[in-house]
Amino acid sequence: MTIDLSSSFKAYDVRGIVGDTITAETVEAVGAAFVDVAELAGKTVLIGGDMRPSSPEFAKAFGKGARARGANVVYLGLISTDELYYACGVENAAGVTFTASHNPAEYNGMKMSLAGAVPISSETGLFDVRDLAQRYLADGIPAGDTQGTEQEEDILKGYAEFLRSLVDLSGSRPLKVVVDAGNGMAGLTTPAVLGDTILPALPLTIEPLYFELDGTFPNHPANPLESENLRDLQKAVVEHGADIGIAFDGDADRCFVIDEKGEPVSPSAVTAMVARREIARAKAAGEETPVVIHNLITSRAVPELIEHDGGRAVRTRVGHSFIKAQMAAENAVFGGEHSAHYYFRDFYNADTGMLAAMHVLAALGEQDGPLSELGAEYEPYFSSGEINSKVEDKAGAVARVKAELTPEYNGVAVTMDELDGTTFTAADGSWWVNLRPSNTEPFLRFNGEGVDEATFAPVRDRVLEIVRA
């Protein structure tokens, strides 16, 4: 029976269960279809993978399909996802990396990129790849006019040198840094970029946590968005008397930050911290009003800081293809999401956890105070974080909230917009709430913020009560 690829092709990437919805056979067909849809015959296709046990086999299978349709394959070996973006940018070539990011060990998948690290999504060709690959699975892959070549390349040193050229940490005060790689790809990239395995040492003492590459994730899932997966790092930061803790997800394209007290620094605060640095750098280079992108559920403190520092804030939907498209359209210098994806113009508009971490290290290292004090400057409001409610009739739940909150709630006028889900905003600026339905699960996602807990908690509790009624 031919596997139905629609179960593993998502809006931005491919993720499936190894041996069930993703196999060497399906990957070979996808490799061939990717070359045809993106018109890559006679051109280079870069192929890498993470530490999951199936990644090497899948990389070879994708290369076989790509070469059959005339592409010249370059195998990059073990790479983080942002290493792929670097390679696609610096070599102006299309590519793929095999990873399922933070998904459990039984999963693997593909993140594909066009030349110049331009993203490919369901709206820009990914589903065309799926449909053609489905045909190739049924009918076989036709031989191309010529068979493509293959070779190997190691990009780790170039990647490390490139990142160091963007953030100079050599003048930092000495910092003790605990890094939790979660047995993912940051176990390879952290020593290369922040350590001294390839490049000269920086004034950083790295305390490694779970640097052994192991796609079975023996210590904890490589998903720092879940608070329980940060506990080992929080404990280690306090035990080592470290200045900062950094956690990466499995493919190392996201980073999470812990202060010296073992407390998380919110991704919104990290976005604001990095935005301040990137705006200042762009203005110093002569840019009059640098643009910074933020998604609609980052803290209100983010656009306020951007405007305060002389930049222009652009609010966008959640999701990396929307952010990357806006980055390109606006020539934005930086973009940040609540999910700890951070995008940089100087990194081909792509997201990189390592570069964001380096900016935070630089911000911390150029002043004398602890990270808890620095982070507090960027977190003036009380945030709910994301709260999921299992709701079958999501539209009905949102309609009930709308009836309660608009046109006014507790005597305050409330506006509403539907950029992504539904956002309710108190006209006096005291709070906002966003309700966003999951596309794949029966969840309604709640995010919100208020000037303080006393103001916001009653609004949060009432909205959740209505949603769950």
Secondary structure, DSSP 8 states (H G I E B T S, - for coil): ----GGGTB-SSSEEEEBTTTB-HHHHHHHHHHHHHHTT-TTSEEEEEE-SSTTHHHHHHHHHHHHHHTT-EEEEEEE--HHHHHHHHHHTT-EEEEE--TTS-TTEEEEEEEEGGGEE--TTTTHHHHHHHHHHHHHH-----SS---EEE---HHHHHHHHHHHS--TTS--EEEEEE-TTSTHHHHHHHHTSSSSS---SEEEEEES-S--TT-SSS-S-TTSGGGGHHHHHHHHHHT-SEEEEE-TTSS-EEEE-TTS-EE-HHHHHHHHHHHHHHHHHHTT-SS-EEEEETTS-THHHHHHHHTT-EEEEE-SSHHHHHHHHHHHT-SEEE-TTS-EEEGGGTTEE-HHHHHHHHHHHHHTSSS-HHHHHHTT--SEE---EEEE-S-HHHHHHHHHHHHSSEETTEEEEEE-SSSEEEEETTSSEEEEEEE-SSSSEEEEEEEESSHHHHHHHHHHHHHHHT-
